[in-house]
């Protein structure tokens, strides 16, 4: 099974497939376990990152993915499948609300914004992320 996540500079490797090269991740030695590790990391941050972007810039799925990619300097690249699956899940959980917007004469797209419940969850997630980040840094910091 391939994942919907992609990380890398310049190319778009699909981790869990033969297309994985760790060179795409900044390491010249190919090791599929690095790709698997990155997938595990991404699974825990995709939805909080999306909530953060939606809170700042209520928008449609493509724009959300592109903003994450831009802010990560191209490191985080989410496929359409990942984005829209996550958005459906976030909406089903009552964390985001979607509305249809007209963008051209006969075209419409969904725009997403955070609900009050989504804002509360995001605030809690950001607080925990800060604590987690500090604790992790303490563990790996050299003394």
KAQUIHU-V535494 format. One record per residue. N is the residue number from 1. RES is the residue in one letter. SS is DSSP state (@ for helix, = for strand, . for the rest). PHI is phi as a letter, one per 30 degrees, with the letter a starting at -180 (NA if undefined). OMEGA is omega as a letter, one per 40 degrees, with the letter a starting at -180 (NA if undefined). Layout:
N | RES | SS | PHI | OMEGA
N | RES | SS | PHI | OMEGA
This chain:
1 | X | . | NA | i
2 | X | . | d | i
3 | X | . | c | i
4 | X | . | c | a
5 | X | = | c | i
6 | X | = | b | i
7 | X | = | b | i
8 | X | . | l | i
9 | X | . | c | i
10 | X | . | i | a
11 | X | . | c | a
12 | X | . | b | a
13 | X | . | d | i
14 | X | . | c | a
15 | X | . | d | a
16 | X | . | j | i
17 | X | . | b | i
18 | X | . | d | a
19 | X | . | d | a
20 | X | . | d | i
21 | X | . | b | a
22 | X | @ | d | i
23 | X | @ | e | i
24 | X | @ | d | a
25 | X | @ | c | i
26 | X | . | j | i
27 | X | . | b | a
28 | X | . | d | a
29 | X | . | c | a
30 | X | . | d | i
31 | X | . | a | a
32 | X | @ | e | a
33 | X | @ | d | i
34 | X | @ | d | i
35 | X | @ | d | i
36 | X | @ | d | i
37 | X | @ | d | i
38 | X | @ | d | i
39 | X | @ | e | i
40 | X | @ | d | i
41 | X | @ | d | a
42 | X | @ | d | a
43 | X | @ | e | a
44 | X | @ | d | a
45 | X | @ | c | a
46 | X | @ | e | a
47 | X | @ | d | i
48 | X | @ | d | i
49 | X | @ | d | i
50 | X | @ | d | i
51 | X | @ | e | a
52 | X | @ | d | a
53 | X | @ | d | a
54 | X | @ | d | i
55 | X | @ | d | a
56 | X | @ | d | a
57 | X | . | b | i
58 | X | . | e | a
59 | X | = | a | i
60 | X | . | c | a
61 | X | @ | e | a
62 | X | @ | d | a
63 | X | @ | d | i
64 | X | @ | d | i
65 | X | @ | d | a
66 | X | @ | d | i
67 | X | @ | d | i
68 | X | @ | d | i
69 | X | @ | d | a
70 | X | @ | d | a
71 | X | @ | d | i
72 | X | . | c | a
73 | X | . | h | i
74 | X | . | i | a
75 | X | . | d | i
76 | X | = | c | i
77 | X | = | b | a
78 | X | = | c | i
79 | X | . | d | i
80 | X | @ | e | i
81 | X | @ | e | i
82 | X | @ | d | a
83 | X | @ | d | a
84 | X | @ | d | i
85 | X | @ | d | i
86 | X | @ | d | i
87 | X | @ | d | i
88 | X | @ | d | i
89 | X | @ | d | i
90 | X | @ | d | i
91 | X | @ | d | i
92 | X | @ | d | i
93 | X | . | d | i
94 | X | . | i | a
95 | X | . | c | i
96 | X | = | b | i
97 | X | = | b | i
98 | X | = | c | i
99 | X | = | b | i
100 | X | = | d | i
101 | X | = | b | i
102 | X | = | d | a
103 | X | = | c | i
104 | X | = | b | a
105 | X | . | e | a
106 | X | . | b | a
107 | X | = | c | i
108 | X | = | b | i
109 | X | = | b | i
110 | X | = | d | i
111 | X | = | c | a
112 | X | = | c | i
113 | X | = | b | a
114 | X | = | d | i
115 | X | . | d | i
116 | X | @ | d | i
117 | X | @ | d | i
118 | X | @ | d | i
119 | X | @ | d | i
120 | X | @ | d | i
121 | X | @ | d | i
122 | X | @ | d | i
123 | X | @ | e | i
124 | X | @ | d | a
125 | X | @ | d | i
126 | X | @ | d | i
127 | X | @ | d | i
128 | X | @ | d | i
129 | X | @ | d | i
130 | X | @ | d | i
131 | X | @ | d | i
132 | X | @ | d | a
133 | X | @ | d | i
134 | X | @ | d | a
135 | X | @ | d | i
136 | X | @ | d | i
137 | X | @ | d | i
138 | X | @ | d | a
139 | X | @ | d | a
140 | X | @ | c | a
141 | X | . | d | i
142 | X | . | d | i
143 | X | . | c | NA
